[in-house]
C-alpha cells in the first residue's frame, strides 16, 4: 500500500469517525428532546383530562368550555384512564391494555407522577387530589410526528454521512496528491543521480517545512558524497603517481646498469640508489596501508591499554637512530605521579605511526635545530606537544595540510610523501583525540596531539 493511499485512508477514517460520532450525538439528543417535548404535552393532556372529568363541579361554565375545547385537540392514538382511590376505573378513553397497573399505582403513591414507554407508546401518570377523593390519571399516546421526524433525521444524517464520505475521499485524494507530489519529485530526481553526475542537486523548496528540510539534508549528503568521491579519485591518482615514481627510478637504474658492463663500484652505486628508492616505496606502501586501516570502525579495531609516555620514548629512540645528527629534547617535568593517567585504550601500532609521523616531520623540517617534546596531563586528558624552529608552513596553506599527498610549497625540497599528517589526523580521530598545528613560515611549527580522558 502506497503512502498516498495510507494517508487518504487515515484522513477518511478520521473524518468518518468524527462525523459518525457527531451524527449519533445529534440523533440521540434530538430523540431526547422529542420525547421530552411529547411528555410535556402528555402532562398537559393529563391535567386537562383531570379538570374535565374531576373538576367539572368546581369550574365555571366558561372555563369548562375552554377545557372541553382543549380536550378535543387530542394527540395521535391518545388513551385516557382515570382510576379512583380503590384503583377501580372511573373513566376510560381507548382500549389499550396496560399491564402492571398495581406497580404503576405504587410508583404514583411514592412519587406523585410517573413517565414510561411501552411499545412506542408514551405514558404519563398523575396522582390527583380532588374534593371527591384521590384519583389516578394515566394518559398515553404515540408520537407519530416525532417518530416520523426522527426517521427523516436519520435518513438525512445517513445521506449526509455517505455524501460527505465521498467528498472527503475525493478531497483526500487531491490533498494527498498535493502532499506527496514533492516527495515523488524528490524520488524522480534522486533516481537520476548517479556516481557519474554527483554534481546534480535536488531543487530547494521555497518554504522551511519538513519537505524543505529533507531536500536540504539530502543535498548536504550529496555534497559530502561528491567530496568523498572527489577525494577518492584524487587519492587514487596521487597514490598511483607516488608509487610510479620509485618504480620508474628503479627501472631506469636497471636499464642504465644493463646497457654495458661496468666496474663493481658502479654497480654498488646503482644498487644503493635502487635501495633508496625501494625504501621509499616501502615507506609509501606502509603509509598507504595505515591510511586504509584508519577507515576501520573503532569497534573492529584491535585495542589494548597503551602508556603514552612509554610509546613516546620508543618513538623518540627510533627517530634518534634514524637522525642521529639532530637534537631532540624530551621534557617530562610535568609528568603526573599517577602513571594510570597516562594510559589510553587504543591500537598501539596506529598510535606509534601517528607519533612517529609528527616527530619525523619536526626533525626533517627543523634544519638541524633543536626539537622540543613536552608531555603533560590536564583535566581533559593528555597533551603531547612537539615544537621545532624549522621552515614552518605558509599561512594560506595550513587549511590543506591534512589532505592526503598535499605538500607545502616550501617542503618539496625535502623527502616525503604528503601522507603523514593526513594519516595522523585520521588515527587521532579514530582514538577520540585531535591534532592541532600552529605554524609561522620561517619561525617553526608547533603540533599538539590531544588524547581525551574518555578514550
C-alpha positions, 0 to 999 in steps of 0.5 A: 500500500502506497503512502498516498493511499495510507494517508487518504485512508487515515484522513477518511477514517478520521473524518468518518469517525468524527462525523459518525460520532457527531451524527449519533450525538445529534440523533440521540439528543434530538430523540431526547428532546422529542420525547421530552417535548411529547411528555410535556404535552402528555402532562398537559393532556393529563391535567386537562383530562383531570379538570374535565372529568374531576373538576367539572363541579368546581369550574365555571361554565366558561372555563369548562368550555375552554377545557372541553375545547382543549380536550378535543385537540387530542394527540395521535392514538391518545388513551385516557384512564382515570382510576379512583382511590380503590384503583377501580376505573372511573373513566376510560378513553381507548382500549389499550391494555396496560399491564402492571397497573398495581406497580404503576399505582405504587410508583404514583403513591411514592412519587406523585407522577410517573413517565414510561414507554411501552411499545412506542407508546408514551405514558404519563401518570398523575396522582390527583387530589380532588374534593371527591377523593384521590384519583389516578390519571394515566394518559398515553399516546404515540408520537407519530410526528416525532417518530416520523421526524426522527426517521427523516433525521436519520435518513438525512444524517445517513445521506449526509454521512455517505455524501460527505464520505465521498467528498472527503475521499475525493478531497483526500485524494487531491490533498494527498496528491498535493502532499506527496507530489514533492516527495515523488519529485524528490524520488524522480530526481534522486533516481537520476543521480548517479556516481557519474553526475554527483554534481546534480542537486535536488531543487530547494523548496521555497518554504522551511517545512519538513519537505524543505528540510529533507531536500536540504539534508539530502543535498548536504549528503550529496555534497559530502558524497561528491567530496568523498568521491572527489577525494577518492579519485584524487587519492587514487591518482596521487597514490598511483603517481607516488608509487610510479615514481620509485618504480620508474627510478628503479627501472631506469637504474636497471636499464642504465646498469644493463646497457654495458658492463661496468666496474663493481663500484658502479654497480654498488652505486646503482644498487644503493640508489635502487635501495633508496628508492625501494625504501621509499616505496616501502615507506609509501606502501606502509603509509598507504596501508595505515591510511586504509586501516584508519577507515576501520570502525573503532569497534573492529579495531584491535585495542589494548591499554597503551602508556603514552609516555612509554610509546613516546620514548620508543618513538623518540629512540627510533627517530634518534637512530634514524637522525642521529645528527639532530637534537631532540629534547624530551621534557617530562617535568610535568609528568603526573605521579599517577602513571594510570593517567597516562594510559589510553585504550587504543591500537598501539601500532596506529598510535606509534605511526601517528607519533612517529609521523609528527616527530619525523616531520619536526626533525626533517623540517627543523634544519638541524635545530633543536626539537622540543617534546613536552608531555603533560596531563590536564583535566581533559586528558593528555597533551603531547606537544612537539615544537621545532624552529624549522621552515614552518608552513605558509599561512594560506596553506595550513587549511590543506595540510591534512589532505592526503599527498598535499605538500607545502610549497616550501617542503618539496625540497625535502623527502616525503610523501604528503601522507603523514599528517593526513594519516595522523589526523585520521588515527587521532580521530579514530582514538577520540583525540585531535591534532592541532598545528600552529605554524609561522613560515620561517619561525617553526611549527608547533603540533599538539596531539590531544588524547581525551580522558574518555578514550 
